Amino acid sequence: MSVKLKLLRVQAGLTLEALAQAAELTRSYVSKLERGVSTPSISAGLKIAKALGVTVEELFADTPDDDPVVISRAAKGEARTADGTPRPPRVVSGAQPSHRMVAFVIAPSDEPVRNHPMSHHKGEELLYVLKGSIALRLARRTETLHAGDSAHFNSSIPHKITSVGKVPASVLLVIAQDE
């Protein structure tokens, strides 16, 4: 519970002192709870949950479905298979239904843009070039982005990403979906 308590406190924008005052507990006691040195009584847990604006279940739950942090481990190997074809996009975040953002690591094709339809959808898109270079076509505009470059745009604009250059590109793509 210690890590979760600190996360909930930080998400609520409270200092240790502010949480302690709101829960009518001492700062020292709340600090010990966050560090895992002490275990709260039911009474203290109820007070802390109320001060944080969460349920007691949310405060104490330890199930993976309730975990506000999602870790996605990288697959072994490069962004391309042994025969050189790009691997399919890998979802790195956004698998939980409560999340509005979905993140992928993609290996864009190096085929000419004209051979693939342009994509468009509601929401926003952020891309960050991890490796190589890409051509980002946005409607009638084309930008070349290199490793370390990023772009953020309204994804209702027709767009397409293509790998350019000798090094196959790898891109982190984050889509924020409209509700």
Phi and psi in degrees as a GROMACS rama.xvg file:
@    title "Ramachandran Plot"
@    xaxis  label "Phi"
@    yaxis  label "Psi"
@TYPE xy
-58.6174  -49.1906  SER-2
-64.7289  -41.3771  VAL-3
-64.4631  -40.7321  LYS-4
-59.8462  -46.5851  LEU-5
-64.3952  -41.8488  LYS-6
-60.9461  -46.8182  LEU-7
-63.1697  -38.3238  LEU-8
-64.7112  -45.3422  ARG-9
-65.5821  -42.6412  VAL-10
-61.174  -33.0102  GLN-11
-78.8812  -7.8665  ALA-12
74.049  29.2583  GLY-13
-107.183  144.292  LEU-14
-82.4368  168.717  THR-15
-56.8144  -44.9896  LEU-16
-61.6319  -45.3955  GLU-17
-64.2351  -41.9084  ALA-18
-64.973  -44.4884  LEU-19
-59.0231  -44.7629  ALA-20
-64.2944  -45.4168  GLN-21
-63.647  -32.9579  ALA-22
-93.2084  0.824151  ALA-23
55.9994  45.5444  GLU-24
-126.607  170.301  LEU-25
-85.3771  152.116  THR-26
-59.6674  -40.9625  ARG-27
-60.0837  -43.253  SER-28
-65.3797  -45.0069  TYR-29
-63.5864  -38.8774  VAL-30
-61.3086  -43.38  SER-31
-63.259  -37.2885  LYS-32
-64.4317  -44.1789  LEU-33
-64.5735  -33.6882  GLU-34
-85.5796  -5.03047  ARG-35
79.4785  12.8606  GLY-36
-77.933  -32.667  VAL-37
-124.73  158.773  SER-38
-113.119  131.396  THR-39
-72.6371  149.832  PRO-40
-73.4032  167.937  SER-41
-61.0704  -41.7892  ILE-42
-60.4557  -46.6466  SER-43
-64.9141  -39.7736  ALA-44
-61.1903  -42.3503  GLY-45
-62.8472  -42.5157  LEU-46
-64.6741  -43.4656  LYS-47
-65.609  -44.6943  ILE-48
-59.2763  -44.6796  ALA-49
-62.2648  -44.5021  LYS-50
-63.5082  -32.9629  ALA-51
-85.2265  -13.7784  LEU-52
74.6384  32.1057  GLY-53
-125.869  166.88  VAL-54
-79.7615  159.246  THR-55
-62.4374  -37.0914  VAL-56
-59.6758  -42.8011  GLU-57
-65.2872  -37.2788  GLU-58
-66.3061  -42.2284  LEU-59
-97.3103  -17.539  PHE-60
-58.1505  140.612  ALA-61
-128.138  21.3057  ASP-62
-85.8318  148.12  THR-63
-57.788  -31.5762  PRO-64
-65.7593  -26.5572  ASP-65
-93.0603  -4.62668  ASP-66
-68.4199  119.255  ASP-67
-74.6635  -7.26634  PRO-68
-112.015  127.568  VAL-69
-113.847  125  VAL-70
-107.836  130.329  ILE-71
-121.55  115.43  SER-72
-82.8907  142.399  ARG-73
-67.624  145.103  ALA-74
-75.9411  152.413  ALA-75
-69.3854  145.507  LYS-76
96.147  179.551  GLY-77
-82.5048  -177.8  GLU-78
-76.5058  -4.45191  ALA-79
-124.442  153.336  ARG-80
-77.031  176.259  THR-81
-59.6803  -32.5667  ALA-82
-86.0487  4.42676  ASP-83
94.2935  -4.63502  GLY-84
-79.7824  145.945  THR-85
-64.3886  142.865  PRO-86
-73.3542  155.631  ARG-87
-65.0687  157.731  PRO-88
-56.0553  142.36  PRO-89
-111.144  120.93  ARG-90
-70.8155  124.557  VAL-91
-107.426  -13.9521  VAL-92
-164.427  155.763  SER-93
104.067  9.98452  GLY-94
-74.4285  -19.5161  ALA-95
-83.2643  137.616  GLN-96
-61.7257  -22.9084  PRO-97
-79.1787  -9.91842  SER-98
-87.8939  138.124  HIS-99
-94.8197  -12.7414  ARG-100
-107.42  145.403  MET-101
-127.289  131.96  VAL-102
-120.158  137.845  ALA-103
-128.168  152.997  PHE-104
-109.194  122.315  VAL-105
-121.53  156.484  ILE-106
-117.596  93.2928  ALA-107
-60.3177  148.102  PRO-108
-69.3756  155.192  SER-109
-100.449  11.2853  ASP-110
-71.3249  149.171  GLU-111
-55.7775  144.53  PRO-112
-55.9257  -34.8225  VAL-113
-64.974  -19.0649  ARG-114
-84.2728  -6.40675  ASN-115
-126.329  139.707  HIS-116
-68.3678  152.946  PRO-117
-81.1356  147.871  MET-118
-96.541  151.973  SER-119
-161.178  144.711  HIS-120
-162.908  166.982  HIS-121
-70.8137  148.883  LYS-122
114.123  -157.382  GLY-123
-128.074  158.466  GLU-124
-134.354  139.685  GLU-125
-127.645  128.772  LEU-126
-127.9  146.251  LEU-127
-133.454  123.417  TYR-128
-79.8185  115.364  VAL-129
-83.163  -38.0271  LEU-130
-152.398  145.409  LYS-131
77.7604  -156.739  GLY-132
-136.933  151.48  SER-133
-132.918  157.493  ILE-134
-104.188  122.935  ALA-135
-106.713  113.423  LEU-136
-100.187  122.584  ARG-137
-119.804  103.338  LEU-138
55.1761  -111.525  ALA-139
-99.5267  2.18733  ARG-140
-102.989  138.769  ARG-141
-126.82  130.065  THR-142
-120.154  140.141  GLU-143
-98.8039  125.767  THR-144
-119.302  140.055  LEU-145
-112.998  169.854  HIS-146
-48.6965  128.829  ALA-147
96.448  -16.1168  GLY-148
-82.9081  156.063  ASP-149
-141.257  164.314  SER-150
-144.938  142.66  ALA-151
-132.093  125.152  HIS-152
-152.946  162.829  PHE-153
-71.5577  118.951  ASN-154
-78.8185  3.61829  SER-155
-78.138  -13.7053  SER-156
-73.9739  126.422  ILE-157
-55.5641  133.972  PRO-158
-148.008  157.996  HIS-159
-153.895  141.897  LYS-160
-117.336  130.563  ILE-161
-132.56  138.649  THR-162
-73.4487  136.876  SER-163
-131.158  151.288  VAL-164
95.5327  -179.853  GLY-165
-78.2666  -30.4123  LYS-166
-89.3807  122.243  VAL-167
-59.063  134.096  PRO-168
-80.4603  152.612  ALA-169
-133.419  131.615  SER-170
-132.85  135.235  VAL-171
-89.2743  122.247  LEU-172
-121.046  122.274  LEU-173
-118.264  126.446  VAL-174
-114.079  123.895  ILE-175
-99.9066  113.783  ALA-176
-89.409  139.687  GLN-177
-70.746  148.237  ASP-178
